[in-house]
Amino acid sequence: MSKIKKSTNMFLELQKFLYTKLSKDKSLSQGLRIFSQVPKDTPFPYLYLGKFTVINRSLKGCYRMHSVNEVHLYSQDNSIEEILNWMDGVKKILRLQDVSLQGLHISEVEFLQMTVDVMQDAKTHRAVSKFRVIMEDSDGSAQRFTNVA
């Protein structure tokens, strides 16, 4: 009887990697809490990994994905200059190429765009940066499941 062995969940590995890169940076972690999920009643300012979209770009023999990941920053008492400096820091931290993780290779993380606005309460600033991530299985295989005897 053969068993099905699932390879690494590349989307989860990517989210963990991005969170770790951001949370380990001392310039961001001073005065700014960083989350992958924001707890209820979290005080401002904070940064979190927001929505992400995955696009299949696989080719014959190569399982390749592009994702667009959002990083959100919310603040009420910080200046626009502080907010923009934090978001510039995020951009610098996440501009990466040629990163190998368990079961995942990140070819490139590319900054796409940033928006900054004031929310309806007229006191909360929101900044959202979007990054494109190009990734593939570490082994370049199109197979996501392998049969193991």
DATA-V439333 format. One record per helix or strand. SS is the DSSP state (H for helix, E for strand). FROM is the first residue (numbers start at 0). TO is the last residue. If there is no record, write none. Layout:
BEGIN
SS:FROM:TO ; SS:FROM:TO
END
This chain:
BEGIN
E:2:5 ; H:9:22 ; H:25:28 ; E:32:34 ; E:45:55 ; E:58:58 ; E:61:61 ; E:63:74 ; H:79:93 ; E:95:100 ; E:103:117 ; E:124:135 ; E:144:147
END
